[in-house]
Amino acid sequence: MQASYTIHILDAQGETVALLDTVRASSLRYERVLDDVSTAQFTLALDDPDAALLAKHTWFEVMRHRTRASAVREGTFLVVVLDQFRDEDGQDWLICSGVSLEFLLLQRVLDVRNDPLAAGGWSTKQLPRDVLMAQVVHEQAGPGALPHGLVPSQQVPGLTVEDSGGVGDPVPFRRAWDDLLTVLTDLAAGDAMDFELVRTTGVNVVFRARQIGSDRTKAANYPLRPYVVLSPELGRLAEPRLLRDWREEKTVVYLMGQGAGDNREFYGSMAANAQETPYSYAAVVEDLREADDATEYITQAQATLAKNRATVEFSCTVTQAEDLYGLVWDLGDVVTVHWAGFERDMRLVGVTVDVSDETETVTPTLRGRYAPDAG
């Protein structure tokens, strides 16, 4: 059964003041992405009585209904573009485009003055990754964000930060004046942690640092629990393509510290996959002048090697996506992909949905799952 969709337009208190179906709100398209800003867009007749409700930063929500009794909120969006036009038939239309609540993080910077423990112009911490993310958001976008002279507070109205429990790995942190979303995206890199902003009640929002999705791979579940395999043989995968590119791979990182010339400190080196073939040696130099201790050296070296791994890209069309989405797999899940001797665990990092003329098209985005020992 094909899913149906509704769009809920919210007022300034977060109450639904209009409900649109896909007959009135045509050409609905939205994209859910992991650890980033999601988007949504729909078209409404300009003379529709509810068109007047749409203005700068109006909130709306997209709901997906697999049955009449079930509804899943696909996202909460803020209006950022209203495109009004007349078509060739003389009909006036309004295209409404919105961004997810994570957009609010993109609008804020890591103001060092908001960190009570800042030193030397840097916000410096060492905490479990989820606690670190939550603390940074509390200081820069939550109740800890303070006004400074004529500069207003960066606090997002109604934002609270959930206690994440300290489940992440301890990481060193030293940042200043970067945009907040980039800081969080960097901390989430490598599947180390995820984050989200979710509307709770009214216009209240909660920040959560957590692992989004489930491990549905064959390796993690076989033979005792169900697992998800996408393959042509199962009718779940079409047009597969595998690209392996070693041109930009770096397998050895040199760790350099303070000083210059003959006085430059050399802290050592770290290698990964340097012996894979007789010609695998490929070096890169990492500047550690700002690092404070051995833990930071090791963490930064590991991050450099991970960032410079060989490129392995697998692209395909996931078939039966409309039937499987939200039931068999969802955003953030890790599944097993199998084709022509290639088998790899891949993560669903994005989902794009197009609804037009009562036709639903679901297109997931897959990328290789990160692993600490991956080469």
C-alpha positions in Angstrom: 0.0 0.0 0.0 1.4 3.4 -1.0 1.9 5.8 1.8 0.1 9.2 1.9 1.3 12.5 3.2 0.0 15.6 5.0 1.7 18.9 5.8 0.9 20.5 9.1 1.4 24.3 9.2 2.1 25.5 12.8 1.4 28.8 14.4 3.8 30.8 16.7 2.8 28.5 19.7 3.4 25.3 17.7 -0.2 24.5 17.2 -1.5 23.1 13.9 -3.5 25.8 12.2 -3.8 24.2 8.7 -3.5 20.7 7.3 -2.7 20.2 3.7 -2.8 17.0 1.7 -0.9 16.4 -1.5 -3.8 17.4 -3.7 -3.6 20.9 -2.4 0.1 20.9 -1.7 1.5 19.5 -4.9 5.0 18.4 -5.9 6.0 17.6 -2.3 9.7 16.8 -2.1 11.8 16.4 1.0 15.2 15.1 1.9 16.2 13.7 5.3 19.9 13.7 5.9 22.0 12.4 8.8 23.8 15.0 11.0 23.1 17.9 8.7 20.3 20.2 7.5 17.4 18.5 5.8 15.1 20.3 3.3 11.4 20.2 2.2 9.5 21.9 -0.6 5.9 22.0 -1.8 3.8 24.0 -4.2 0.5 25.6 -3.2 -2.0 27.6 -5.3 -1.5 31.3 -4.4 -5.3 31.8 -3.9 -5.4 28.8 -1.4 -6.7 30.3 1.9 -3.9 28.7 3.8 -1.2 30.3 1.6 -1.4 33.4 3.7 -0.2 31.4 6.7 3.2 30.9 5.2 5.8 33.6 6.0 9.5 33.9 7.0 10.3 31.1 9.5 6.8 29.7 9.7 7.1 26.1 11.0 5.6 23.2 9.1 5.8 19.4 9.5 5.7 16.6 7.0 3.8 13.5 8.1 4.0 10.1 6.3 1.0 7.8 6.7 1.4 4.1 5.8 -2.1 3.5 7.0 -5.0 5.8 8.0 -4.3 5.0 11.7 -0.5 5.6 11.6 1.5 8.7 11.1 5.3 9.3 11.3 6.7 12.8 11.5 9.4 13.0 8.8 10.6 16.4 9.8 10.0 19.8 11.2 10.9 22.7 8.8 11.3 26.5 8.9 10.2 28.4 5.8 13.2 30.1 4.3 12.1 30.6 0.7 8.7 31.7 -0.8 8.7 31.8 -4.6 5.6 33.3 -6.0 5.0 33.0 -9.8 2.4 32.8 -12.6 2.5 29.9 -15.0 1.8 29.9 -18.8 -1.9 29.2 -18.1 -2.2 32.3 -16.0 -2.4 30.3 -12.7 -0.6 31.9 -9.7 1.4 29.5 -7.5 3.6 29.7 -4.4 6.6 27.4 -3.9 7.4 27.0 -0.2 10.9 25.8 0.8 11.9 24.9 4.3 15.0 23.7 6.2 15.1 21.4 9.3 15.8 22.7 12.8 19.5 21.9 12.4 19.7 25.0 10.3 19.6 27.0 13.5 23.0 25.5 14.4 24.4 26.7 11.1 23.4 30.2 12.1 25.5 30.2 15.3 29.3 30.2 15.9 31.4 28.8 18.7 31.8 32.0 20.7 34.7 31.3 23.1 33.3 33.8 25.6 30.4 31.4 26.3 32.8 28.7 27.6 33.5 29.4 31.3 36.7 27.3 31.1 38.0 28.9 27.9 41.7 29.7 27.9 44.1 31.4 25.5 41.3 32.2 23.1 40.2 28.6 22.7 37.3 26.5 24.0 39.3 23.5 25.2 37.7 20.3 26.6 38.2 16.6 27.0 34.9 14.7 27.4 33.0 11.7 26.1 31.9 12.6 22.6 28.2 12.8 23.3 28.7 14.9 26.4 31.1 17.2 24.6 28.5 17.8 21.8 25.8 18.5 24.3 27.9 20.8 26.3 29.0 22.8 23.3 25.3 23.2 22.2 24.3 24.2 25.7 26.9 26.9 25.8 26.4 28.2 22.2 22.7 27.7 21.5 21.1 26.7 24.7 20.6 28.3 28.2 24.4 28.8 28.5 24.6 31.2 25.5 25.0 34.7 26.9 24.8 38.2 25.4 28.0 40.1 25.1 27.7 43.9 25.0 25.6 44.8 21.9 25.8 41.3 20.6 22.6 39.4 21.5 22.5 35.9 22.9 22.8 33.0 20.5 20.2 31.0 22.5 17.6 29.3 20.4 14.2 30.0 21.9 12.8 27.0 23.7 16.0 24.9 23.2 17.0 22.4 25.9 19.8 19.8 25.8 19.2 16.2 26.7 21.5 14.3 29.0 23.1 11.8 26.7 24.6 9.6 29.4 28.3 9.8 28.5 28.2 6.8 26.1 30.7 8.1 23.6 34.5 7.7 23.5 36.6 10.4 25.3 37.9 13.0 22.8 40.0 16.2 23.1 38.5 19.4 21.8 40.1 22.7 20.9 38.0 25.0 18.7 37.1 28.7 18.4 34.7 30.8 16.2 33.7 28.0 13.8 30.1 27.7 12.9 28.3 25.4 15.4 27.0 23.0 12.8 30.5 22.4 11.4 31.8 21.7 14.9 29.1 19.1 15.5 29.5 17.5 12.1 33.3 17.1 12.7 32.6 15.5 16.0 30.0 13.1 14.4 32.4 12.2 11.6 33.2 8.5 11.1 29.9 7.3 12.5 31.4 8.2 15.9 28.1 9.9 17.1 25.0 11.5 15.6 23.0 14.5 16.6 19.5 16.0 16.0 17.2 18.8 16.9 13.6 17.6 17.5 10.5 19.5 18.3 8.9 18.3 21.5 5.8 20.3 22.4 4.7 23.7 21.1 7.8 25.4 19.8 10.1 23.7 22.3 13.1 21.9 20.8 15.5 19.4 22.3 19.1 18.7 21.2 20.1 15.0 21.3 23.6 13.5 20.8 23.0 9.8 20.2 23.5 7.0 17.7 20.7 7.2 15.2 19.4 4.1 13.5 20.1 0.4 14.1 22.7 -2.2 13.1 20.7 -4.4 10.7 23.8 -6.0 9.1 24.2 -9.7 8.5 27.5 -9.8 10.5 25.8 -8.3 13.6 22.6 -10.4 13.5 23.1 -13.7 11.7 22.0 -16.4 12.6 19.8 -15.5 15.6 18.2 -12.2 14.6 16.7 -10.7 11.4 19.1 -8.8 9.2 18.8 -6.7 6.0 20.6 -7.5 2.8 20.3 -5.4 -0.4 21.2 -7.4 -3.5 20.0 -7.9 -7.1 19.1 -11.5 -6.3 16.6 -10.3 -3.6 15.1 -7.7 -5.9 16.2 -4.9 -3.6 19.1 -3.5 -5.6 19.6 -2.4 -9.3 22.3 -0.7 -11.4 25.1 -1.3 -8.9 28.5 0.4 -9.5 31.7 0.0 -7.4 34.5 2.6 -7.5 37.8 2.0 -5.7 40.3 4.9 -5.9 43.7 4.9 -4.2 45.1 8.2 -5.7 44.5 10.4 -2.6 45.2 7.6 0.0 47.7 8.4 2.7 49.1 5.6 4.8 51.7 7.3 7.1 51.2 10.5 9.1 54.2 12.5 10.5 53.4 14.4 13.7 55.2 17.7 13.8 55.1 20.1 16.8 56.5 23.5 17.9 59.5 25.3 16.3 60.9 25.8 12.9 63.7 24.4 10.7 66.2 22.4 12.7 64.4 23.2 15.9 61.0 21.8 14.7 59.8 19.1 17.2 59.1 15.7 15.7 56.6 13.7 17.8 56.7 10.5 15.8 54.5 8.9 13.1 51.6 6.6 12.7 50.8 4.2 9.9 47.8 2.3 8.5 47.9 -0.1 5.5 51.4 1.1 4.6 52.4 -2.6 3.9 49.2 -3.5 2.0 51.3 -3.7 -1.3 55.0 -2.9 -1.9 53.9 0.5 -3.1 51.4 1.5 -0.5 53.7 4.0 1.4 52.1 7.5 1.1 53.0 10.2 3.7 51.3 13.3 5.0 52.5 15.8 7.6 50.1 16.8 10.4 50.8 20.1 12.3 50.3 19.6 16.0 51.4 22.9 17.3 48.1 23.4 19.2 48.0 19.9 20.7 48.5 19.7 24.4 49.2 16.0 25.2 49.8 12.6 23.8 46.1 11.8 23.7 45.5 14.7 21.4 48.5 13.6 19.2 47.1 10.1 18.8 43.5 11.3 18.2 44.6 13.8 15.6 46.8 11.3 13.8 44.0 8.7 13.7 41.6 11.4 12.3 44.1 12.3 9.6 44.6 8.7 8.5 40.8 8.2 8.5 40.3 11.4 6.4 42.9 10.3 3.9 41.7 6.7 3.4 41.3 5.2 -0.1 37.9 6.1 -1.7 35.4 3.2 -1.9 32.1 4.4 -3.4 29.2 2.1 -4.1 26.2 3.5 -5.9 23.0 1.8 -6.8 19.3 2.1 -7.1 17.5 0.6 -4.1 14.3 -1.1 -5.4 11.2 -1.7 -3.4 12.2 1.4 -1.4 8.7 2.7 -1.0 7.6 -0.5 0.6 10.7 -1.0 2.8 11.3 2.6 4.0 10.3 2.9 7.7 9.6 -0.8 8.0 12.7 -2.7 7.0 15.2 0.1 7.1 15.3 3.8 8.1 17.6 6.8 8.2 20.8 5.9 10.1 20.4 2.1 9.8 23.4 0.0 8.7 22.6 -2.8 6.2 24.6 -5.3 4.2 25.0 -4.8 0.4 25.9 -7.7 -1.7 26.8 -7.8 -5.4 29.2 -9.8 -7.6 31.4 -10.9 -4.8 31.4 -7.5 -3.2 29.8 -7.4 0.3 30.0 -4.4 2.6 28.1 -2.9 5.4 26.7 0.4 4.4 24.8 3.2 6.2 21.7 4.9 5.1 22.7 8.5 5.4 19.9 10.2 3.5 16.4 9.6 2.2 14.8 11.7 -0.6 11.0 11.5 -1.1 9.1 12.8 -4.1 5.3 12.9 -4.1 3.6 14.0 -7.3 0.3 13.0 -9.0 -0.2 10.4 -6.2 3.1 8.8 -7.1 5.6 8.2 -4.3 9.3 7.8 -5.0 11.8 7.0 -2.2 15.5 7.3 -2.9 17.9 6.4 -0.2 21.6 7.5 -0.1 24.1 4.8 1.0 27.8 5.2 2.0 30.3 2.8 3.4 30.1 2.3 7.1 33.1 3.6 9.0 35.2 1.3 11.1 38.3 2.2 13.2 40.4 -0.4 11.4 39.1 0.3 7.9 41.7 1.0 5.3 
